[in-house]
Every structure is written in C-alpha cells, then in structure tokens.
C-alpha cells in the first residue's frame, strides 16, 4: 500500500509562506502541488507520487532540484 510509507507534513506558517513564494516564482496557483514540491525539496532522494506530473516537474525545476516522479 502506498500510504503506508507516506509522511504527513503540516502546512504551518513558514511552509505556507514558502509555498506562496514558490507559486509566485512558478507563475502557477496549485497550493497542494507547491506543498508537495517543497516537501520533496526538504527530503533529498525521495520519490514524488502524483497524478499531476507536469505541474510537479515544473515546480521542481523552479526549485532547481531533481526527484523521481511516479504517476499514480
């Protein structure tokens, strides 16, 4: 099961602020995608599971990081 290895990350003030800054730099609006990209940035070597690989890839490029993206 995929969720058994998932981690919950709180979207507190500092993370939310970083997400807003990322969205501005990326010229996009999906807050959840930004939160996922930031979680990936903070976890070197992680894989990102998403149904929206294009948006996640774009955000990771803006962050100047590479992660494996798996479509679910």
Secondary structure as GFF3:
##gff-version 3
##sequence-region A 1 72
A	DSSP	three_ten_helix	2	5	.	.	.	ID=ss1
A	DSSP	alpha_helix	13	26	.	.	.	ID=ss2
A	DSSP	alpha_helix	31	41	.	.	.	ID=ss3
A	DSSP	beta_strand	47	50	.	.	.	ID=ss4
A	DSSP	alpha_helix	53	62	.	.	.	ID=ss5
A	DSSP	beta_strand	68	71	.	.	.	ID=ss6
###
